[in-house]
């Protein structure tokens, strides 16, 4: 029997994303619910499908049918193509490891969305500053961190208003590398980061007992200096109507604030330094504060 091919239909997935864990530096393969909705117009909410390797993709996005189902030839895709649309992609974690994250992305596009797509090309806070780096989700403050990983925690509060600094950014520079975490709606933030390479011959290391599996490396005297900065500017945060999660690129656009290192100081500082000890979480607090809070003051 002879079959005459009248036309060939190409099915094209117009948006694909994978998400990475800021703690383990590995792709997230379970527990995420990812939805997309049009940015500027009311429309249906689409839920992603996911591969075993953690790649989320959206079939049948509103307005993109002509791109997704193409007869006889490949579609022209990417920003500036004949058909494109902006979507707000909401990422929620059913296991509460990560903060809810809202990312504005343009579809259709070839290849997976990258950090530069989500951050509107402002890579000042992106890991490694790589334009083709993956999208990292930020750890929620309720997450437990293994002792082998460094961790900074803070409850950030505006000293003038006594209101929590919701969605503030905590940035730390350790051993020449920068890392950042994002506060939740209550101002609580967790910033996990890899501890720097151990130094040899640290003070107090001689004569210490070394636990099995430590490869002869003493830990109690291993210290690292963290230089800390806070960014908080609520007026620049952007939201999708009906959602209380700000778009990621607007969160990272916030400007730096002053930090009260000590309530007895005559003025706040732009940043301050703290010692990070291996195996212990570092709780950042303003000395002399009534509660365990890191007090900030927004710049005029």
N, C-alpha and C positions, 0 to 999 in steps of 0.2 A: 504494500500500500504506500502510495506517495503522499507525503504531507506537505502542503503549501503553507509556508510561514507568511502570514499577512502582515504582522507587525510584532515587534518585541517590546515588552514593557519592562523598563528598569525601575526597580524600587530603591529609592535613595533615602537613607536616614539623615534628616536635616540637622540634627544636633546630637552630639555624643560627648560625654564627660566622664572622667574618672576622678575620684577623690582620694586624697592621701591623709594619713594620720600624722599630725605634727609631733607626736610623741615617739612613735616607732619608725617614722620615715618609710612606711610601707603603704601600699594601696589598701583601702577599706573595702572588704568584700562582703560584709553582711551588716544588717541592722539599719540601713538607710532607707528613708522614704523620700523620694525626689519628685517634685511636681513642677510644672511649668505653666505660666499664665501670661497672656499678652500684657505688655507694659502699659500702654496708653488707652486701651479700649477694653470694655468688659468682654469676656469670652470664656469658653470652657477651660477648665483646669485639666491638664494632661499629666498622668503619672507615668514615670519612666519604667522601662523594662531594664533588666540588668544581666550581664554575663557573669559567669563564675569568677572571672578575674576582677570584677568590680567596675566594669564600664557600664555606665547608664546611658540609654539612648531613648529618644522620643519619636515614636511613629505618629503620623497624623497630627502634626502641630497645626493649629488654626491658621488658615490663610496660605499654607504652603503645599496644598495638594498638587498644584501644577509642577512643583519641584520634586515632590516625593514619588510621583507616578509619571514617568516620562516615556513616550513612545519612540522607539527606533534610535535614539541618541542619548548621550550623557547630558545631564542638565548643567547649565552655567550656574555656579554656586559661589557663595562667599559674599562678604560685604560689598555693596555696589553692584550686585547682580540684578537682573531684571526684577526679581521678587526677593525681598528680604523683610524681616520683621524682628522686633525686639521683644524678648521674653524675660520675665523675672522667674528665676529658678530657685525654688525653696528646698533646702536640704534639712531634714529632721532625722534625728537618731533615736530609734526606739529603745536603745540601750543606755541613753543619756551619757555617752562618752564625750560628745561634741556639742558645741553651741549650735542652735539653729542658725543657718546661714542663708542669706538671700543674695543671689548673684544675677546681675543683669547681663544678658548675652544676646548677640545677634545671630539669627539663623536665616538661611542655611549656611553651613560651613563645611569644608572638607577637613577631616582629621578631628581629633579631640580638642575641646576647648582647653586653653592654657591659662597660666597665671596672668599673663598680660591681657587676655580677653576679659577676665573678671575684674582686674584692677584698673582698667581704662588706660593701660600703658604706663601707669605710675608704679614703678617697680622699686621705689625707695625702701619698702618694707618687705619685698618678696625675698624668699630664701635664695641667696646666691645671686639675686638680681637677674635671673634668667628669664628671657621673654617666652621661652617654650617650656618653662617648668610646670609641674602639675599643680592642681588646686588643692591646697592643704586646708583641712578643717581644723578649727581651734578647739582645744580641749575645754570641756566644761569645768567649772570650779569644784564640782562634786567628784571629779574623777580621782581615783587613787593612782599614784605614781610610784613605780618601783624604786627602791633605794639606790639602784645603780644609775638612775637618771636624775639630773639636777632639776629643781623645781622652785619657782618663786610664786608666792601667793600674796594677795593683798585684797583688802576691802577699801575701795577708793571712794572718798567722800569729798564733796565740795565744802571747804571750810566756811565760806560766806553764806551759803544757802542751807547747809547741813543736809543736802540731798545727795543720794548716791550718784556717782558718776557713771550712769548707765552707758554701756557700749564704749567706754574709754579704752584706749590702747596702752598697754604696758610694754615698753621697749627696753631691752637690756643688751648691753654689749659686754661679752665675756671672751677674754683671750682673742680680741680682735674680730670676733664674729658677732653679728647682731641677730636677735631673736625677738619675737613679739607674741603677746597674748591679747585677747579681747575680753573685756568684762561683760558679764551678763547684765540683765536689766536691773539687778540690785547692786551693781558696782563691784561684785566679787569677780576675781580673775585668777586664773592659774596659767603660769607660763612654764611649761616643761622645756628643758634644753639639755643637750649632751654635756656631761662634765668634761672640762678640758683634759688633755693628756696629763697623766700623773707626772709629777716631778720627782726626780731621784734624790735621795738623801734629805728628805724633808725633816724639819725639826721634830724631834720626838718620835721618830720612826724606829730608832734602834731599840731593841729589846721588846718591841710589841709582839704580841701573839698574832699570827696570821691565820685566819680561818681557812678551812679547806676550800679549794676552788679559787682562791684569791691570787694564785700564781706568784706568791711571795710579795705582793704589793700591800704595804700598810695603807690604811684608809683614814684613820681618825685625824691625821695631821694634814691631809690634803685640802687646800683652800684655793678658792678662785675669787678674784675681784669682779663684781658686777657693777657696771655703771648704768643707772636706771633713769628712765625718762617716762613721763605720762603725757598722753595726747587726749584732749577732751574738748570737743566743740559741738554741743548738741544742735546748734543752728544749721550745721552743714549736713546733718544726717538726712538721708532720703528713705522714704518708705513707700511700699505699694499699698494702695488703699485697702484697708481691712486687715493688714498684717502689721504686727508690732515688732518685726525684725527689720533693722535697717539694711539697705544694700551695702554689700561689702566694700565697694570702692569708695562710698561716702564715709564709712567708718575709718578707713585708712587715710582719708583726706583731712582728718581733724588735725588742728595745730597743737603744738606743745603747750603745756601749762607749767605753772610754777609748782614746786613741791615743798611742803613744810617738813623739813627734816626734824625739827624740834619746835614745839609750840612756844618755847621761850626765845627762839631766835627773833631778831629784829626784822627780818625779811625772809621770804621763802627763796628757794634755790631753783635753778633750771633743771638740775639733776643731782643725784647723790650716789654715793658709793656704798656698797655693802659686801660683806664677806659671805661667800657661798661655800659651805662645808660639804664634802662628799658624804652621801648617805643621809643628809638632813635637809628637810625643806626649809627654805628661807622665807619667813613671814615678814613682809615689809610693813612697818608701822611708823607713824610719826611719834617720836619720843615725847612723852608727857601728855599724850592724848588720853582722854577719859576712856575711850574704847580702843580696841585693837584696829585702828583705822589708819589709812594713809591719806593724809589731808592734802588737797590740792587747792590752788587758786588760779582761776583762769586769767590769762593775760588780757589787758584792756585792748 
